Each structure stands twice: as C-alpha cells, then as structure tokens.
Amino acid sequence: MKTCIACGMPMESISDFAANDPSKDYCVHCARPDGEMQSFEEKKENLTKFIVKTQGFDERAAGKIAEDMMRKLPAWKNYFN
Amino acid sequence: MEISARQVQKFNTRKKIIDTAYRIFSEKGFSVPTSVIAKEAGVSHGSIFVHFPTLNNLLVCLLSDFGDKMGRSLHILAKKCDSLEDLLNEHLNVLEENEAFYTRLISEKNRLPDEAKSTFAFIQSTVAFHFSSVVEREIEKGTVKKLPVHMLFNTWLGLVHYYLLNREFFAGFNGPVIRKYRGELLSTYLNLIRKS
C-alpha cells in the first residue's frame, strides 16, 4: 500500500489519490485543484490551519508541529537540509 | 533476494528490543535505563545501540509503530463510516489494546525528548483528522450540535485522558480503565454533543 509522500496518509482506494490517479505518489488532500502537488509553503500553511481548526492549538505551536511533521516526509526532505 | 541468516538474526534482535522496551516502558515509565531493557530482552547492552543509537531513536520508533497502528485502523473506519460512535469505539479499541503504554505517554509526555514529543503530536493530529472528517459529516446531517470541531475533539480527549490519568481511582492500580468505562464514556459524550 502506498502512503502519500507529502503528508503520510495511507492511500488505499483510488479516491485517496490526487486526481483519482493511482500512479501519483501524493494524496487528494495534498493536491491543488488542478491535480498538481501543493508547494512546501502551501502545504505548511494548510497543515497549520488544519491543526488549529481540529485541535485548537496556538498558531505558532501548530506551525511547529506542521513543520516537524513535514521534516519526516520524503516530499519535503530537501527543504530541511 | 535471499535473506541471510545474519539479517534474520538482526531483525529478530531488533524486534525483541522493541517488544521488550514497549513492555518495560508501559510498566515502569520512559526513564528506565537501556541497560534494563537489554537485560530483560536477553541481548547485550551494546546491541541496543547498534539498532538504536540513542534512547530517543528507540522511543520514536515505538511511538511511530503505535501511531501507524492507530492511523491505519481509524483511516479504514473513517472512510467508510458516517457514525462518530463507531469511530470513537475504534479509538477506544486501540487505546484499550495499548492502555498502559498510552497512559505512560500522556503522563510523561512533557519529559520526553523533543522528537518523541512531536511524534506524539502527529499521532493526535491523525486522530483529530479522522475525528473531524466524521464529526463534520454528522454536523452537516444535523445529528451533532454545531460546535467548533476542536472543542468537540478536545472534550472527548480530555474526558478519556482524565480517566486514564486517574486509573488508580477509577479502576484500581493496574485495572483496565477503558474496558470498565467504555460504555459510560461513550454514551455520556454522545449525549452531550448530539442534538436531541
């Protein structure tokens, strides 16, 4: 089973993949409306907003969690070297 | 590709260390020295460092395994169900299965190294992700009150954590809390958030 290179989500069914395309390495939540993968900045901002919305954390703390999360994912490896 | 006997042995030693560390940390907390884990696992102290150069590596590995397990079971369920009750039941299943470890984790979290703390934050974010996808569907259907998603999530977690952190009062020193209070926790929480 593939996991999304940009957020780590398991991708099992076709609807999990960006643009319903199982050849993609990233998921529907990490894609822009045109199917391309979000940029580092977009992903960080979206993850931060999501953490604030779902867990109510302070924005700076949420941003740190988002960045730590991205640090471990293959899509963003080069941004942390 | 053929796997050599040496690779099999390496894999088995690593597994033995992980299983033993999981048990010892659950029983005694995360400050147990690695020498104790080595002794209990029946491996040399040096061999722990071959597999996990620092205690932090070992902790992160255990937490990631736990997080993957939690993530997988909630992911499968959240996709196919519209019922918050089913999702919370599954959340409790994973917590019940790992109750001693998870209770140690929430009680000692602030003393863990930063990387282990972040790994714990990812686990809770994964739970929050699945929780929000199901609860938003229930809010849309009108079955759950229109409250902020983070308050709905934090109220659930706060309730469950309170029982776990006070397990000696609720279930005796080593008694399982989730098994004893699952029904009451679930029905009370759902009654609080559901529209009548």
Chai-1 contact restraints between the chains, C-beta under 6 A:
chainA,res_idxA,chainB,res_idxB,connection_type,confidence,min_distance_angstrom,max_distance_angstrom,comment,restraint_id
A,P10,B,H75,contact,1.0,0.0,6.0,A-B,restraint_1
A,I51,B,S125,contact,1.0,0.0,6.0,A-B,restraint_2
A,T54,B,A128,contact,1.0,0.0,6.0,A-B,restraint_3
A,T54,B,S132,contact,1.0,0.0,6.0,A-B,restraint_4
A,T54,B,V149,contact,1.0,0.0,6.0,A-B,restraint_5
A,T54,B,H150,contact,1.0,0.0,6.0,A-B,restraint_6
A,Q55,B,A128,contact,1.0,0.0,6.0,A-B,restraint_7
A,Q55,B,H150,contact,1.0,0.0,6.0,A-B,restraint_8
A,G56,B,H150,contact,1.0,0.0,6.0,A-B,restraint_9
A,G56,B,N154,contact,1.0,0.0,6.0,A-B,restraint_10
A,I65,B,A121,contact,1.0,0.0,6.0,A-B,restraint_11
A,D68,B,S118,contact,1.0,0.0,6.0,A-B,restraint_12
A,M69,B,F122,contact,1.0,0.0,6.0,A-B,restraint_13
